[in-house]
Amino acid sequence: METLIWFASAIALSWFMAYTRAALTTYTLVFGILMVVGTVFNVVSVIGWLVFAAIALPLNMTSFRKEYISKPLLKMFKGIMPEMSRTEKEAIDAGTTWFEADLFRGNPDWQKLHNFPKPRLSAEEQAFLDGPVEQVCKMVDDWETTHERADLSPEIWQYLKDNKFFAMIIKKEYGGLEFSAYAQSRVLQKLTGASSVLASTVGVPNSLGPGELLQHYGTKEQQDYYLPRLVKGEEIPCFALTSPEAGSDAGSIPDFGIVCKGEFNGEEVLGMKLTWDKRYITLAPVATVLGLAFKLYDPEGLIGEEEDLGITCALIPTDLDGVITGRRHFPLNVPFQNGPTQGEEVFVPLDFIIGGPKMAGQGWRMLVECLSVGRAITLPSNSAGGVKSIALATGAYSRIRRQFKLPIGKMEGIEEALARIGGNAYLMDAVTTMSTGGIDLGEKPSVISAIAKYHLTEKMRSSVTDAMDIHGGKGVCMGPANYLARGYQGAPVAITVEGANILTRNMIIYGQGAIRCHPYVLAELEAAGNSNFKQALDDFDHALFGHIGFATSNIFRSLWMSLTGSRFVKSPYSDGTRRYYQLLTRFSSNLAMLSDIAMLTLGGDLKRRERISARLGDVLSHLYLASATLKRFNDEGRQSADLPVLQWAVEDSLYQTQVAIDELISNFPNKAVAVALRAVILPFGSWLTKPSDKLDHAVAKILQTPCETRNRIGQGQYLTREPENVVGMLEQTLDDILAAEPIYDKVCRAVGKKLPFFRLNEVAEKGLAANAITESEAEHLRKTELGRKAVIDVDDFDPMDLPAAKSLLAEMADSQEHAA
């Protein structure tokens, strides 16, 4: 009996210390005490002590451990790890890690999450949103912009310049607005609700572009010259990175510069001859200053001994001889200014390098550091803003539009799509808020920016597709009253730019996340690359045994939480969200365990196993999305009315996490390992489901009913109720419909039959004739009918008003004139 009790105690103690991640010395000491107890009760023999000593002593004798364990493993590690390119290393080194690192380590600190301050707008930022942003939304006519002009109007361009829309990131000392990242996100979200062309035009100069690069890396002379001019709109910037041969693989750009002497402004100076061919460059057709990325070579050793200096960034005035701009691309009928640029042996001084000659070859580091911030703001914000406006518009339309004698929003099929739109809108706003809040705390979250860019643009694409399905012909027929079609057409643009989503999911999110967020992998890699072998061995030994303890802990943690359903995991709240925190902690431990097993069994081949990497990235991503959603709920006062949208968003993320884990295990290359993984992580199979039909109904109802939760979903969007704002008028008509329904019911009761809910003007007359309603009630029905018809009607045109017909007429007129 004593033996059984001792072994049970040994197993329980080992499990507990592994679960709590006890240090090696603590583990050894506690187990040593247990060995003494076992000896007293004649359970542990001399052989047991010899086995214990054979294991414990080498591990705890640092010099012995280093020489006979860590040293051979370090040599093996150096041999199997794939060589990391310079661009890969600079990408890994760029930016910082934040809460995503907690999620990767298997034991997130939820109180830490909720202690991050809630982002807030300053009085100046709020005034900008209420003033210039509101005004430019009123000014823009998206149909005119996209269909007739293929550009913003000159008045809008000037308004943007006059009100410093292109200078939100530029510091006040240069005349800029110096807005927070959160404020920039709010501005872009509101602009997107009015026009995606407008939002793109404003977003790019405030993201990855000359202004951002100049502030961080420019010389004092460059900053003093360019930044005030950018603020005033005297310069329009663009940044040229993508080449025909280098899209997602931006590090392999073929554009180049040769260091040489030449003549510039009548003087011989040391400079560069630049040759480039770029495409997809936003604002290039109208830019006055071109930020250019190229590879710089110094074959004559004019500035140093190194010939291949690497990727470099320079500022090139577009009015120089040989600089070609002006032509445009036409991206899916969303005609923001975007086009190619070329140059053939354009000579410029070395001083045109951003930061001066000393920054030659530092361009890739500059770009990835800035991209880690900009990629978390522009496209995620545009996507979130678009879906927020779509959520309100589609909810209103579903309540107004009737088929089969009831609002279509009451049909279960419509409810399912509405719930996806509403849940995603709530989540996407949460993600942009948390991510930009991290930036404002000083973070440069490269992994989070990739997560936000990929998942929010994908959710935008699926949400606008759902909205199009609900609207049917209303969404298909283009015209001034169509608030969906351009977003639907342009969805692939956001999917494609700033790193194609396939690349982002399969390579970037986990590729950077595994190295940056793991507590030991980066230290092991750096140790393996250290030329000082003694220091490398010390660092590797420390990281290796920390890694072993970490991996062991996560195996035990994962198994325990699988067997118990994670119901004993601590949660910061005991309300309806308690289970979510427990499950997220469980999946966090699963991610840490899966990562270590994948790296151990696949080694360097993991880099090439893109679908394994993608699924691991999906787990990390959905953990982050759910965490941001829980933080939003907490920051907004844990409103019980918001529980349905919170629950939908978090339960969908948890379900997608489980799917990613299940698919990863099912497709794991080593089948024996896969069996073990399933036994530890999913011993009872998959059990989480998509959000329930009941939850879908609750979310769909919120989108169709004016309430505080609905207001929070659409907070900050352009919803002013004026004839020029289609979405604003939808909101007014929704209110009118809801107020009209009781009046309509009174008329139906008075005439003794159920009248159709259309031609409400005729219903009004019947009600007056029956003395069932007042004149003011009748007038409300007439007004509601006008709004209802405007909502369900679609645009139509005289054939001669369509551009193709106009062109044909002009050709016919020319032919007739020539014939005469």
ROPAZA-488371 format. One record per residue (C-alpha): residue in one letter; x, y, z. Coordinates in steps of 0.2 Angstrom, whole numbers, plus 2048, in hexadecimal, padded with zeros to 3 digits. Example, Ala and Ser with C-alpha at 12.3 -4.5 7.8 and 13.67 -1.06 7.14 Angstrom:
A83E7EA827;S8447FB824;
END
This chain:
M800800800;E80E80C804;T8168097F3;L80680D7EA;I80481D7F4;W8168227F1;F81581F7DE;A8048287DE;S80C8377E7;A81B8377DB;I8108387CC;A8058457D4;L81484F7D9;S81C84E7C9;W80C8537C0;F80A8627CC;M81B8687CA;A81B8667B7;Y80A86F7B6;T81087E7C1;R82187E7B7;A82C87C7C6;A83E87F7C4;L84A8707C2;T8528737D3;T8418747DB;Y83C8647D2;T84C85B7D8;L84A8617EA;V83885C7EC;F83B84B7E3;G84A8487EE;I83F84B7FE;L83383F7F7;M8418327F4;V845834807;V83383180C;G833822800;T84381B809;V83C81D81A;F82D812815;N83880680C;V83080A7FB;V8408117F3;S84F8067F2;V8628097EF;I85E8067DC;G8518147DD;W85E8207E4;L86A81B7D7;V85E81E7C9;F85982F7D1;A86B8347D3;A86F82F7C1;I86183B7BB;A8628497C7;L87484C7C9;P87984E7B7;L86B85A7B4;N86F8647C3;M8828657C1;T8838737B5;S8958707AE;F89185D7AB;R8808617A3;K88886E797;E896863792;Y88D852790;I87C85778C;S87A869785;K88A86977B;P88685B770;L87486176E;L87B872769;K88686B75C;M877860755;F86B86F756;K87887A74C;G87886C73F;I86586A73D;M85E87B73E;P85C88472D;E866893729;M85C8A372C;S85E8B071E;R8628C2722;T8518C871E;E8498BA728;K8548BF737;E84F8D1736;A83D8CD735;I83E8C2744;D8488D074D;A83B8DD749;G82E8E3754;T8298DC766;T81F8CF76D;W8108D3778;F8018C977F;E8028BC770;A8128B6779;D8088B2789;L7FC8A877E;F80A89F776;R81189A787;G80388F78D;N7FD89979C;P7F68AA798;D7F58B77A6;W7E38BD7A3;Q7E48CB7B0;K7F38D27A7;L7E88D2797;H7DA8DC7A0;N7E78E87A8;F7EC8EF798;P7E5900797;K7D690278C;P7DA90D77D;R7D291E77D;L7D192D771;S7D893D777;A7CC94D775;E7D6952766;E7D494175E;Q7C1940761;A7BF95275A;F7C894C74A;L7BC93E749;D7AD94874C;G7B3956741;P7BE953732;V7BB941731;E7A8943731;Q7A9951725;V7B3948718;C7A793971A;K799945715;M7A394B706;V7A793B6FE;D79B9336F2;D7A29216F0;W79891E6E0;E7A092D6D8;T7B19296DF;T7B19176D9;H7A69176C9;E7A79296C1;R7B89306C7;A7C29216CB;D7C992C6D8;L7C59386E7;S7BF9496E1;P7CC9576E1;E7C295F6F0;I7C49506FA;W7D794E6F6;Q7D99606FC;Y7CF95E70B;L7D994F710;K7E995970E;D7E2969717;N7DD95F726;K7ED954728;F7E5943724;F7F693E71D;A7FF94372D;M7F693973B;I80793173F;I81294073D;K81894874D;K811959753;E822961752;Y82195F73F;G80F96573F;G80795473F;L7F994D749;E803940752;F7F3935755;S7F492575F;A7F3915755;Y7E191275D;A7DC923756;Q7E291F745;S7D990F745;R7C891874A;V7CB92473C;L7CE91772F;Q7BF90D735;K7B391C733;L7BA920722;T7B890E71C;G7A590F720;A7A491E714;S7B0918706;S7BE90B706;V7C79166F9;L7C7924706;A7CE918713;S7DB911709;T7E1922703;V7E3928715;G7E991871C;V7F9915711;P802925715;N7FF922728;S805910727;L81590971E;G81B919715;P828927714;G820930723;E82292172F;L83491D729;L83A92F729;Q83493173B;H83D921741;Y84C921736;G84E93172C;T85C93E72E;K85894E737;E859957726;Q84D94A71E;Q84194C72C;D84195F72C;Y83F960719;Y832952716;L827951725;P820962725;R81D961713;L814950715;V809958723;K804966718;G80095B709;E80E9636FF;E8159516FC;I80B9426F9;P8159326FE;C8149206F8;F8209126FC;A8259066EE;L82A8F46F4;T8218E76EA;S8298E26D9;P8228D76CC;E82F8C96D1;A82D8CD6E4;G81C8CD6EB;S81A8C46FB;D82C8C06FB;A8308D26FD;G8428CF702;S8478C96F1;I8438D96E8;P84D8DA6D8;D84E8EE6D8;F85F8F46DB;G86B9036DD;I87D9046D9;V8889106E3;C89191B6D7;K89692D6D4;G88B9386C9;E8849496C6;F8769506D0;N8709636CF;G8809676C6;E88C95F6D2;E89594F6D3;V8909456E2;L8919346E9;G88092B6E5;M87691D6DE;K8709176CE;L85F9106D1;T8559046C6;W8448FE6CB;D8338F76C5;K8268F76D2;R8138F46D2;Y8048F46DE;I80A9046E6;T7FD90E6EE;L7FD9216EB;A80B91E6DE;P8019276D0;V7FF9376DA;A80F9366E5;T81C9446E5;V82893A6F0;L82C9286ED;G83291D6FB;L83C9106F2;A8428FF6F8;F8518F76EE;K8618ED6F0;L8708F86F1;Y8818F26EA;D8928FB6EC;P89D8F16DF;E8AB8FF6E0;G8AC9006F3;L8A89126F3;I89F912704;G8A790270C;E8AE8F1709;E89D8E8707;E8978E76F6;D8858E06F9;L87E8EC705;G86C8E5706;I85B8ED705;T85B900706;C84D90D707;A84E91E6FF;L84392D6FB;I8429316E9;P8399416E3;T82E93B6D5;D83294A6CA;L8449446C7;D8489406B5;G84692D6B3;V83992A6C0;I8299236B9;T8189256C2;G8079296BD;R7FF9196B6;R7F29106C0;H7EC8FF6C5;F7DA8FC6C6;P7D88F16D6;L7C68E96D5;N7BC8F86D2;V7C39006E2;P7CD90D6D9;F7D89146E7;Q7E891C6DF;N7F390D6DC;G7FF9096CE;P8119056C8;T82190F6C8;Q83190C6BF;G8429146BE;E8529106B3;E8639156BA;V85C9246C3;F86A92C6CC;V8679346DD;P8739396EB;L87792D6F9;D86E939705;F85E9346FE;I85F924708;I853925716;G85F928725;G86D92C71A;P87C921714;K87E919725;M86D911722;A872908712;G86D8F6713;Q8618F9722;G8518FA718;W84A8E971B;R84C8EC72E;M8448FD72C;L8358F6722;V8318E772D;E8328F173D;C8268FE736;L81B8F172E;S8188E873F;V80F8F8744;G8068FE734;R8008EC730;A7F78EC740;I7EE8FC73D;T7E98FF72B;L7E18F0723;P7DA8E9734;S7D28FA737;N7CB8FB725;S7C48EA727;A7BD8EC738;G7B58FD733;G7AD8F5723;V7A68E672D;K79F8F173B;S7958FC72E;I7908EC724;A7898E5735;L77E8F3738;A7788F5726;T7758E3724;G76C8E1734;A7618F0730;Y75E8EA71E;S7598D9725;R74C8E1731;I7458EC723;R7458E0714;R7368D4715;Q7338C470C;F7268B770F;K71C8C471A;L72A8C6727;P73B8CF728;I7488C4720;G7538C6730;K7478BA739;M74B8AC72D;E7588A0735;G7638A0726;I7648B2726;E7678B2739;E7768A6736;A77F8B272A;L77A8C2735;A7828BA744;R7928B773C;I7928C9736;G78E8D0747;G79A8C4751;N7A88C8746;A7A58DB746;Y7A68DA759;L7B68D0759;M7BE8DA74B;D7BC8EA755;A7C38E2764;V7D28DC75B;T7D68ED753;T7D38F6764;M7DF8EA76E;S7EC8EA760;T7ED8FC75E;G7ED8FE771;G7FC8F3772;I8058FE765;D80190E76F;L80990577E;G819905774;E8188F376D;K81C8EF75B;P8138DF75A;S8188D674A;V80F8C674D;I7FF8CF753;S7FF8DA743;A8008CA738;I7F28C2742;A7E78D2741;K7EB8D472E;Y7E78C3729;H7D88BF734;L7CF8CF733;T7D08D1720;E7CA8BF71E;K7BC8C272A;M7B88D2720;R7B78C7710;S7AB8BA718;S7A08C8720;V79E8D2710;T79A8C1707;D78D8BD714;A7868CF713;M7858CD700;D77B8BD702;I76F8C570D;H76C8D4702;G76A8CA6F2;G7668D56E3;K7688E46EE;G77A8E06F0;V77D8DB6DE;C7778EA6D5;M7848F86D5;G77F90A6D8;P77F9196E4;A77390F6F0;N77E9006F1;Y789900701;L7908EE6FF;A7968EB6ED;R7A68F56ED;G7AB8ED6FE;Y7A78DC6F6;Q7B18DF6E7;G7C08E66F0;A7C18D96FE;P7CF8CF6F5;V7DA8DF6F4;A7DC8DF707;I7DF8CC707;T7ED8CF6FA;V7F78DE700;E8038E070F;G8088CE70E;A7FC8C2705;N7F08B9711;I7F68A870B;L8088AD70F;T8038B571F;R7FA8A6726;N805898720;M8168A0724;I8168B172D;I80A8AF73C;Y81289F743;G8238A173B;Q8268B1745;G81B8AC753;A82489C757;I8348A4758;R82F8B5760;C8228AF76C;H82A89E772;P8338A1782;Y84389777D;V84489476A;L84B8A5766;A8588A3774;E85D89276D;L85E89975B;E8698A8761;A87489C76B;A87689175C;G87C8A0751;N8888A775E;S89A8A5759;N8A08A676B;F89E89476F;K89F895782;Q8928A3782;A888899776;L889889781;D884893790;D87589B788;F87088B77F;D87088178F;H86588D798;A85988E78A;L85987B787;F855876798;G84888479A;H84087D78A;I84086B790;G8378717A0;F82B87C796;A82786E78A;T825861798;S81986D7A1;N80E870792;I80C85D78F;F80685B7A1;R7FB86A7A1;S7F3865790;L7EF854796;W7E885A7A7;M7DD86779F;S7D785A792;L7D284E79F;T7CA85B7AA;G7C386579C;S7CD8737A3;R7C08777B0;F7CC8797BE;V7D68877B5;K7D58987BD;S7CB8A57B5;P7CB8B87B9;Y7B88B87B9;S7AB8AB7BF;D79C8B17B3;G7978AB7A2;T7A98AE79B;R7B28A37A8;R7B189479C;Y7B989E78E;Y7C98A2798;Q7CB89079E;L7CA88A78C;L7D5897785;T7E2892793;R7E088078D;F7E388477B;S7F288F77F;S7FA880788;N7F6875779;L7FE88276D;A80E882777;M80E86F778;L80A86D765;S81887A761;D82587176A;I820860763;A820867752;M83186F753;L83885F75C;T83285374F;L83385D73F;G842868743;G846874735;D83986B72A;L82C874733;K830884729;R82B87B719;R81C872721;E81188171E;R80087A722;I806874733;S80D885736;A7FD88D730;R7F288373C;L7FE88774A;G7FC899745;D7E9897745;V7E9891757;L7F48A075C;S7E98AC752;H7D88A6759;L7DF8A776B;Y7E38B9768;L7D38BD75F;A7C98B676E;S7D48BE77B;A7D28CF772;T7BF8CC772;L7BF8C8785;K7C98D8789;R7BC8E377F;F7AE8DB789;N7B78DF799;D7BD8F1794;E7AB8F578F;G7A48F17A0;R79F8DF79E;Q78E8E4797;S7838D5799;A7798DB789;D7898D877F;L78B8C6784;P7838BE775;V7908C7769;L79E8C3775;Q7998B1776;W7978AF763;A7A88B6760;V7B28AD76D;E7A989C76A;D7AC89E758;S7BF8A175B;L7BF892767;Y7B788775B;Q7C388C74D;T7D2889759;Q7CC87775C;V7CA875749;A7DC87A746;I7E286F754;D7D886074E;E7DE86373B;L7F0865741;I7F085474A;S7E784B73C;N7F4851730;F80385073B;P811847731;N81783B73E;K807830741;A80E829752;V81083A759;A7FF83F752;V7F783175C;A80083776C;L7FB849769;R7E8844767;A7E983A777;V7F0849780;I7E6857779;L7D6850772;P7D484077C;F7C184177B;G7C0848769;S7BB859763;W7AD85F76E;L7AB87276A;T79E87775E;K79A887754;P79089475C;S77E88D75F;D76E892755;K76889A765;L7778A5765;D7768A9753;H7648AF756;A7698BA764;V7778C375A;A76C8C574B;K75E8CD755;I76B8D975D;L7708DF74B;Q75D8E2747;T7588EB756;P75F8FC75C;C7678FA76C;E7778FE776;T7808EE770;R77C8F275E;N783903761;R7938FC768;I7958F1759;G79490074E;Q79C90C759;G7A691A750;Q79F91673E;Y798923732;L786922736;T780934735;R76E93472F;E76E93E71F;P76993B70D;E77B939707;N77F92B713;V77691B70E;V77B91271E;G775920729;M764920720;L76390E722;E764911735;Q75691E734;T74B91272A;L74E904737;D748910745;D73991573A;I734903736;L7348FE748;A72A90D74C;A71E90A73E;E71A8F8742;P70E8FB751;I705908746;Y7048FB738;D6FD8EE745;K6EF8FB74A;V6EA8FD738;C6E98EA736;R6DE8E8745;A6D38F6740;V6D08EF72E;G6CF8DD734;K6DC8D5729;K6EF8D4728;L6F58E171B;P7058DF711;F7148E8719;F7178F370A;R70F902702;L70E909713;N70791970C;E6F790F707;V6F7907718;A6F7919720;E6E891E716;K6DE90E71B;G6E391272D;L6DC92472C;A6CD91E724;A6C9912732;N6CD91F73F;A6DA913746;I6EA91F745;T6ED931746;E6F493C738;S70593D740;E705929740;A70092972E;E70E935729;H71A92A732;L71491B727;R716926718;K72892B71D;T72C919721;E726913710;L73291F707;G740919712;R73B907710;K73B9086FD;A74B9116FC;V753902706;I74C8F46FC;D74E8FD6EB;V75D8FB6E0;D7659076D4;D7619076C2;F7689126B4;D7649196A3;P76F90E697;M77791F691;D77D9236A3;L7889146A4;P79B9176A0;A79C90A692;A78C91168A;K79392268B;S7A391D682;L799913675;L78F923671;A79F92D670;E7A6921663;M796921659;A796934659;D7A8935653;S7A4928646;Q795932640;E79F942640;H7AD93A636;A7A0933629;A799944627;
END
